[in-house]
Amino acid sequence: MMTRWHLAAHGIFMDILYLHSPITYSIARQLERDGQVVAPVVVCGRGMKWHAPFVRVTDDGIWDPARTVEFLARLVTALPETTTPLRIFLPHTGFLLGKLLKLATAVQTVCYLEEGNTSCNPDLARPAQDTAVDAAMLLQLLQAQPLLMQRLGLTPQAVLQVNSVPAIWFDAASPKYGGAYRVCPAAFAALPAVHTVSLAPQEKLREQGRHWLCFLPNIINMVARCGQHSEESQKNLHGLMSSLRTMHALVASHHARLVMKFHPVDEANLSPQFKEQFYGFGLSYASFAAQQAIDAQLEPALFDFSRFIVINESAASRYVELFQGLDYLVSLNLF
């Protein structure tokens, strides 16, 4: 297998993967198996992991300059000392990180990995909601990191113009666009050069017929939307817990057991004490994966659970339908 140094010697791209969810991880592993990425530098957010050494970050920074610079600084420390052009695979370029990657001359190619329902939204191939940042403060943060700007090919002049770069989640018009990788036929419908990746169902679970997987809703986003201390948030949380009690009883009547799967954002950010309340209704997904000796980073719909309960609108429904079929899907819209 070609190493990073061989890649540099041949003048080929250095591959970088940014992964923050089971589906991006699953696609990346398949690209690696297919030889489409070779010895990549892997950056993991939201608590995700890789099977080889990787760079850990909080997330892609969204619109926060400090977190975005932290992402880039940690990435640069993992790069070998070579001038090989960089090819990065990531879910989107809609936030501050995406703007800086477009301005960085060392980044020659940007490829998109399917990430749930957002990848199926054709409106995101056009300029979306933008947020201006303090460009002077951003430049200060970047310059405080040794060799960061030099390694990425960022100039002070370019950074100070960051707010003039449009926020486009899926930017096929960019000269850096190198294609997109999906598993769902509906993903990236507005983009050219889209490649469909085939993901095979995983090995069968032990004790078949005994486990139902429950995909919990994105609690942090729900609370943020309603207000942390609002009556609506409290009502929604109470309704969720009541529904879980009913589901727990229903699954037990089938001589089966619930397995609880938090949204990646919640898994990474909710306190252990808060999450523990939900494990009274079923086993945590991490514990279940350890018992079954399966890769907990993979898209859960690739495993043969008896049923998949998806609460509220979620890309999980899309993946259950794709990999297992609608007969295995139980959809609940609570709020």
C-alpha positions as CSV (number, residue, x, y, z in Angstrom):
1,M,0.0,0.0,0.0
2,M,1.2,3.5,-0.8
3,T,2.2,5.5,2.2
4,R,1.8,9.2,2.7
5,W,5.4,9.7,1.8
6,H,4.9,7.7,-1.5
7,L,2.0,9.9,-2.2
8,A,4.1,12.9,-1.8
9,A,6.8,11.5,-4.0
10,H,4.3,10.9,-6.8
11,G,2.8,14.4,-6.5
12,I,-0.6,13.0,-5.6
13,F,-3.0,14.4,-3.1
14,M,-2.7,13.9,0.6
15,D,-6.1,12.7,1.8
16,I,-7.8,14.2,4.8
17,L,-11.1,12.9,6.2
18,Y,-13.3,14.8,8.6
19,L,-15.9,12.5,10.2
20,H,-18.5,13.4,12.8
21,S,-21.2,10.8,12.4
22,P,-21.8,7.1,11.8
23,I,-22.7,7.6,8.1
24,T,-19.7,9.8,7.3
25,Y,-17.5,7.2,9.1
26,S,-19.1,4.3,7.2
27,I,-18.6,5.9,3.8
28,A,-15.0,6.8,4.7
29,R,-14.2,3.2,5.7
30,Q,-15.7,2.0,2.4
31,L,-13.6,4.5,0.4
32,E,-10.6,3.3,2.2
33,R,-11.4,-0.3,1.5
34,D,-12.0,0.6,-2.2
35,G,-8.6,2.3,-2.4
36,Q,-10.1,5.7,-3.1
37,V,-8.4,7.2,-0.1
38,V,-4.9,6.1,0.9
39,A,-3.3,6.5,4.3
40,P,-5.5,9.4,5.2
41,V,-5.1,12.0,7.9
42,V,-8.4,11.5,9.9
43,V,-10.0,14.2,12.0
44,C,-12.9,13.1,14.2
45,G,-15.5,15.3,15.9
46,R,-18.4,14.7,18.2
47,G,-16.6,11.9,19.9
48,M,-16.1,9.7,16.8
49,K,-13.0,7.5,16.5
50,W,-11.0,5.9,13.8
51,H,-9.4,2.5,13.6
52,A,-5.9,4.1,13.2
53,P,-4.3,7.2,14.8
54,F,-6.6,10.2,14.3
55,V,-7.0,13.9,15.3
56,R,-9.7,14.6,17.9
57,V,-11.6,17.9,17.7
58,T,-14.8,19.2,19.3
59,D,-16.5,19.8,15.9
60,D,-15.9,21.8,12.7
61,G,-16.2,25.0,14.7
62,I,-19.5,26.2,13.0
63,W,-19.1,30.0,13.2
64,D,-16.9,30.1,16.2
65,P,-13.4,31.4,15.2
66,A,-11.6,29.9,18.1
67,R,-13.0,26.4,17.6
68,T,-12.4,26.7,13.8
69,V,-8.8,27.6,14.4
70,E,-8.4,24.8,16.9
71,F,-9.6,22.4,14.2
72,L,-7.1,23.7,11.7
73,A,-4.2,23.8,14.2
74,R,-4.8,20.2,15.2
75,L,-5.0,19.1,11.6
76,V,-1.7,20.8,10.7
77,T,0.1,19.1,13.5
78,A,-0.9,15.8,12.0
79,L,0.4,16.6,8.5
80,P,3.8,15.4,7.4
81,E,6.4,18.0,6.6
82,T,5.8,18.0,2.9
83,T,4.2,20.4,0.4
84,T,1.9,17.7,-1.0
85,P,-1.5,19.3,-2.1
86,L,-4.3,18.4,0.2
87,R,-7.6,16.8,-0.7
88,I,-10.2,16.9,2.0
89,F,-13.4,14.9,2.4
90,L,-16.0,16.5,4.7
91,P,-19.8,16.7,5.1
92,H,-20.1,20.3,3.9
93,T,-18.5,23.7,3.5
94,G,-21.4,25.8,4.9
95,F,-19.6,27.3,7.9
96,L,-16.4,29.2,8.7
97,L,-14.2,26.2,8.1
98,G,-15.5,25.8,4.6
99,K,-14.7,29.4,3.8
100,L,-11.1,29.0,5.0
101,L,-10.6,25.8,3.1
102,K,-11.6,27.6,-0.1
103,L,-9.1,30.3,0.7
104,A,-6.2,28.0,1.6
105,T,-4.1,27.4,-1.5
106,A,-2.6,24.1,-0.1
107,V,-6.2,22.6,-0.2
108,Q,-6.6,21.8,-3.9
109,T,-9.6,19.6,-3.7
110,V,-12.8,19.5,-1.6
111,C,-15.1,16.4,-1.7
112,Y,-18.4,16.0,0.1
113,L,-19.5,13.0,2.2
114,E,-23.2,12.4,2.6
115,E,-24.5,13.5,6.0
116,G,-28.1,12.7,6.5
117,N,-31.0,14.9,5.4
118,T,-28.9,18.0,4.8
119,S,-27.2,16.3,1.8
120,C,-30.6,15.7,0.3
121,N,-31.5,19.5,0.3
122,P,-30.9,21.0,-3.1
123,D,-31.2,24.5,-1.7
124,L,-27.9,24.0,0.1
125,A,-26.1,24.0,-3.3
126,R,-26.7,27.7,-3.4
127,P,-25.6,30.5,-0.9
128,A,-27.3,29.8,2.4
129,Q,-27.6,31.6,5.7
130,D,-24.4,33.4,6.3
131,T,-22.7,34.8,9.5
132,A,-20.1,37.5,9.5
133,V,-17.1,37.0,11.8
134,D,-14.5,39.4,13.2
135,A,-11.9,38.9,10.4
136,A,-9.2,40.8,12.3
137,M,-9.6,38.6,15.4
138,L,-9.7,35.5,13.2
139,L,-6.4,36.5,11.6
140,Q,-4.9,37.1,15.1
141,L,-5.9,33.6,16.2
142,L,-4.5,32.0,13.0
143,Q,-1.2,33.9,13.3
144,A,-0.8,32.7,16.9
145,Q,-0.5,29.1,15.7
146,P,3.0,28.3,14.5
147,L,3.2,27.5,10.8
148,L,-0.6,27.1,10.4
149,M,-1.1,29.8,7.8
150,Q,2.1,28.8,6.0
151,R,1.2,25.1,5.8
152,L,-2.3,25.8,4.6
153,G,-1.4,28.6,2.2
154,L,-3.4,31.3,3.9
155,T,-2.3,34.9,3.5
156,P,-3.4,37.8,5.8
157,Q,-5.1,39.4,2.8
158,A,-7.2,36.3,2.1
159,V,-8.2,35.9,5.8
160,L,-9.3,39.5,6.0
161,Q,-11.6,38.9,3.0
162,V,-13.3,35.8,4.6
163,N,-16.7,37.5,5.0
164,S,-16.9,38.0,1.2
165,V,-16.8,34.3,0.6
166,P,-20.4,33.0,0.3
167,A,-21.6,30.3,2.6
168,I,-22.4,27.4,0.3
169,W,-22.8,24.0,1.9
170,F,-22.3,22.1,-1.4
171,D,-20.3,24.2,-3.7
172,A,-19.9,22.5,-7.1
173,A,-19.1,25.9,-8.7
174,S,-15.9,26.1,-6.7
175,P,-12.7,25.2,-8.7
176,K,-11.8,23.0,-5.8
177,Y,-14.8,20.8,-6.1
178,G,-13.8,17.2,-6.5
179,G,-17.0,15.3,-6.3
180,A,-19.4,14.0,-3.7
181,Y,-20.0,10.5,-2.2
182,R,-23.4,9.2,-1.2
183,V,-25.3,6.1,-0.3
184,C,-28.8,7.5,-0.8
185,P,-30.0,8.2,-4.4
186,A,-31.6,11.5,-3.2
187,A,-28.3,12.9,-1.8
188,F,-26.5,15.7,-3.8
189,A,-29.2,15.7,-6.5
190,A,-28.1,19.2,-7.6
191,L,-24.4,18.4,-7.9
192,P,-22.3,16.9,-10.8
193,A,-19.7,14.2,-10.3
194,V,-21.6,12.3,-7.6
195,H,-20.4,8.8,-6.7
196,T,-22.7,6.2,-5.1
197,V,-21.0,4.1,-2.5
198,S,-22.3,0.6,-1.7
199,L,-22.4,-0.3,2.0
200,A,-23.0,-3.9,2.8
201,P,-25.0,-5.0,5.8
202,Q,-22.8,-6.2,8.7
203,E,-22.4,-9.5,10.3
204,K,-25.6,-10.8,12.1
205,L,-26.1,-9.8,15.7
206,R,-26.0,-12.4,18.4
207,E,-29.4,-13.5,19.9
208,Q,-31.3,-12.4,16.8
209,G,-34.8,-11.1,17.4
210,R,-33.9,-9.9,20.9
211,H,-33.0,-6.3,20.3
212,W,-34.9,-3.2,19.1
213,L,-32.8,-0.1,18.4
214,C,-34.3,3.3,19.4
215,F,-32.9,6.4,17.7
216,L,-33.6,9.2,20.2
217,P,-34.4,12.7,18.8
218,N,-31.8,15.5,18.8
219,I,-32.5,16.7,22.3
220,I,-30.0,19.6,22.3
221,N,-31.4,21.1,19.1
222,M,-35.0,20.6,20.4
223,V,-34.2,22.4,23.7
224,A,-32.3,25.2,21.9
225,R,-35.3,25.7,19.5
226,C,-37.8,26.0,22.4
227,G,-35.6,27.6,25.0
228,Q,-33.8,25.6,27.7
229,H,-36.2,26.6,30.5
230,S,-39.3,27.0,28.5
231,E,-42.5,25.3,29.3
232,E,-42.5,23.7,25.8
233,S,-39.1,22.1,26.3
234,Q,-40.2,20.7,29.7
235,K,-43.4,19.4,28.1
236,N,-41.4,17.8,25.2
237,L,-38.9,16.1,27.5
238,H,-41.8,14.8,29.7
239,G,-43.5,13.5,26.6
240,L,-40.4,11.8,25.4
241,M,-39.8,10.0,28.7
242,S,-43.5,8.9,28.8
243,S,-43.2,7.5,25.3
244,L,-40.0,5.6,26.3
245,R,-41.8,3.9,29.2
246,T,-44.5,2.7,26.8
247,M,-41.9,1.5,24.3
248,H,-40.0,-0.3,27.0
249,A,-43.2,-2.2,28.0
250,L,-44.0,-2.9,24.3
251,V,-40.6,-4.3,23.5
252,A,-40.6,-6.4,26.7
253,S,-43.9,-7.9,25.7
254,H,-42.0,-9.2,22.6
255,H,-39.4,-10.8,24.9
256,A,-36.9,-8.3,23.5
257,R,-34.8,-5.4,24.8
258,L,-34.5,-1.7,23.8
259,V,-31.1,-0.3,22.8
260,M,-30.8,3.5,23.2
261,K,-29.0,5.5,20.5
262,F,-28.4,9.2,21.1
263,H,-27.9,11.6,18.2
264,P,-24.2,12.2,17.7
265,V,-24.5,15.8,18.9
266,D,-26.2,14.7,22.1
267,E,-23.8,11.7,22.6
268,A,-20.9,14.1,22.5
269,N,-22.4,17.0,24.6
270,L,-25.0,15.8,27.0
271,S,-23.8,15.1,30.6
272,P,-23.4,11.4,31.6
273,Q,-25.9,12.0,34.4
274,F,-28.6,13.3,32.0
275,K,-28.0,10.4,29.6
276,E,-28.2,7.9,32.4
277,Q,-31.9,8.7,32.9
278,F,-32.6,7.1,29.4
279,Y,-30.6,4.0,30.1
280,G,-33.3,2.9,32.6
281,F,-35.4,2.1,29.5
282,G,-32.7,0.2,27.6
283,L,-29.1,-0.6,27.1
284,S,-26.8,2.2,25.9
285,Y,-25.7,1.7,22.3
286,A,-22.0,1.8,23.3
287,S,-22.5,-1.0,25.9
288,F,-24.5,-3.0,23.4
289,A,-21.7,-2.7,20.8
290,A,-19.1,-3.8,23.3
291,Q,-21.2,-6.9,24.2
292,Q,-21.7,-7.7,20.6
293,A,-18.1,-6.9,19.6
294,I,-19.3,-4.7,16.7
295,D,-17.9,-1.4,15.4
296,A,-20.0,1.2,17.2
297,Q,-18.9,3.9,14.8
298,L,-20.7,2.3,11.8
299,E,-24.1,3.4,10.7
300,P,-26.4,1.4,13.0
301,A,-28.9,0.6,10.2
302,L,-26.3,-1.7,8.8
303,F,-27.0,-4.2,11.6
304,D,-29.9,-6.6,11.7
305,F,-31.9,-5.3,14.7
306,S,-35.4,-6.7,15.0
307,R,-36.9,-3.2,14.7
308,F,-35.7,0.3,14.4
309,I,-37.7,3.0,16.3
310,V,-37.0,6.5,15.0
311,I,-38.4,9.3,17.0
312,N,-39.2,12.5,15.0
313,E,-37.8,13.4,11.6
314,S,-34.3,12.0,11.2
315,A,-32.0,10.7,8.6
316,A,-32.0,7.4,10.6
317,S,-35.3,6.6,8.9
318,R,-33.7,7.1,5.5
319,Y,-30.9,4.7,6.3
320,V,-33.2,2.0,7.9
321,E,-35.3,2.1,4.7
322,L,-32.3,1.9,2.5
323,F,-30.4,-0.9,4.3
324,Q,-33.1,-2.9,5.9
325,G,-36.5,-2.0,4.4
326,L,-39.6,-0.2,5.6
327,D,-41.0,-3.3,7.4
328,Y,-38.3,-2.8,10.0
329,L,-39.0,0.8,10.6
330,V,-41.2,2.2,13.4
331,S,-41.6,6.0,13.1
332,L,-42.9,8.1,16.0
333,N,-43.5,11.9,15.7
334,L,-43.8,13.2,19.2
335,F,-43.2,16.9,18.8
